[in-house]
Amino acid sequence: MVALTSLALGASEVQGQLLDLSGYYLNLASASGNSSVSEAGQSDFQRVRIMWAPALGPLALDVAYEHTLFWSGRDVAGTGSVQLVPEAGGNWADLDWTADKGDHFLWRHRIDRLGLTLPLGEAAELTVGRQVVSWASTFILTPADPFTPFDPADPFREYRAGIDAVRLRAYPGPFSEIDIVVRPISAIDGDRITALARGKTTWRSWDLGVWGGVVFDEPAGALSLVGAIGSWAVRSEVALRSEADEAILRGTLGVDRRFSVGGRDLFVIAEYQHDGFGAESSSDLLAVLSTGPSGPFQRGELQALSQDVFALQTSYQIHPLWGVDLLTISSLVDGSALLSGGVSWSVGPNSGLRGGFFIGLGDETVDPVAGFGSEFGARPSVGYVSLAHFF
């Protein structure tokens, strides 16, 4: 009788897990002004994400399925990127589809997570399939993350894009981790492989990480160090890459601190990035964009086109339900900057409203031969309002 009761309760628990779905909905309405590269227009973007993570005996399944609907007052073909969601290029499995499209709309859907995790004893696990892998140690500019870095100006960072990979994680001690990732990559000009091993540990109150292997078939290695000096947190990462038999240095140094101002939290982040893949001058910006299908820009590795970039972000809680933030990303190569910010309001325990803007500052010149006068100057001014709900 006890065995039958336990079996019934176990079956009930599994059934409950199989039906335990969570989700996310985003509606983003925006309007943009005229610029050197686009006309003024309005658009609306909607995203629905359904997530499912049941335990199947010793196995753990992670699935996420999304629908996106993009509408534009202009021809969709002329609006540039209309994904508006993090996307990992080069995934081995094609799990993205177009449901319908027209002159002014695009309806797409995809499976963004499809991973299965198997525990290997008490201190290791193996995950196979589409999954999230992030090795970033800084907040905004993350050149030493070899997988799917966020757009640094993206205010909607709820979910990082999944990659198709095999991942082995082991935990030899309470403050140590070994992470091995093998990712086959399907590219237009041929298949590639990223195979890396990383070790992390705590050293004298600092978190130290080291990884090495191959990225897109080329040798690579990186070092990260995170700790504190006084009241300031210090985050740094540097990667050494090989590209066309040339050594490329990529790195970021950042500091952040939380202040109390008027009894509320003010959070400040400042980061400087040097990226050897980037342009040394404004005349090189077009060349960085035109590196071909196997170049770092087309591979989705670049967060900025300039070789040297500075980012400063401040956020302030003006009320338990209200917050304001401001971000500037400045090119130290051509003097241009992207200014963005917004106001967020928590309208319920699972819902939030946000209004924000983007303004590009700098030389707006765009010439089909000479290229761009600056990295951010030609960007159109954009205002938006968004509603996000978790369920």
C-alpha positions, 0 to 999 in steps of 0.5 A: 500500500505504501509503495502504491501510494508513493508511486501515485504521488511520484506520478502526480509530481511528474505530471505536475512538472510536465504541465509546469510552464512559465512564460514572458511577453514583451510589446515594444512600440517605437518611433524613429527620426530621419538619419543618413541611413534610414527614414523616419518611421514607426514600428511595433515588436511583440515577443512571446516566450514559453519555457518548460523545465521538467525533471525526468528522473535523473535528467533535467530538460530545458526548453524555450519556444518563442514567437516574434511579430514585427510590424513597421510602417516602412517596408520591412526589407528596408528596416535592417535587423528586425529580430530584436532578440539575442540570436546566436549565429552559426548554430548547427541545428536550424530551429528558426522558422518564418511563419508569415511575412509581408511588406510591413510585417514579419512573423517568426518562431524558434526554439531557443533552448533544447538542452538535456542535463545528466548528473555525473556523480555529485560534483559534475554534470553533462549538458547536450543541446541548445543551451546558454553559456556565458563566461563574461566577467564584466557587465556591459562590454564583454570581449572575452565571452566567446559565445553570445555577447549581448548588444551593450545598448540593449535594455531588454536583457532577460534572456541570452541566446542559446547555442548548440553545444556539449558542455561538461561542468565539474566542481572540484571544490566549494569555490572552484569550477571546471567548464568544458564546452565544445560547439560545432558551428555552421558557417556560410563558408564552411564549418567551424569548431569552438572547443574551450576549457575554463577553470575558475577559483577564488584567490585571495578574495578575488575570483580568477578565471582562465580559459583556452582552446580554439575559437572558430578553429583558431587558438585563443586564451583568456584571463578574468579577474573580479574583486574589490578595491575599497568600496569599488568592485573591479572587473576585468577580462582579457583575451588573446586571439589568433585571426589570419595568423595575427595575434589580436588582443581584446580586453575590458577593465571596469569598476562599479559601486552602489551609493546611497543617495537620498535613502535610495540606491544609485548604481554606477558602472564604468568600463573601458574596452580595447578590441583589436578586431575594431577600427583604429579610425573612422575610415576603417569602420566600413572595412570592419563591417565588410570582413565577409562571412568569416569575419568577427562582425559577421560572426556576431563577436563585435559589440562595438566597431571602434577599437577603443570604447568607453561605457558609463551607466548609472541607474537610480531607484527613485521609488520602490516601484520606479527607476531611471537609468542612463547609458553612454557608449563613446567611441574613443576613436572618432568621438561619437557616442550613443546616448540611451536611457529610460524610466521603468515602472513596476506596475505589478508583481510580474509586469513592468512598463518602460519608456526610453530613448536612443540618440546618436551623436557624432559625424553623420556622414555616410559615403558608399565608398569612404564609409562612415564619418563616425560609429554612432553619428548616423544612428537615428534618434529613437523613442520607445514604450514597452510592456513586459509581463512574466507568467 
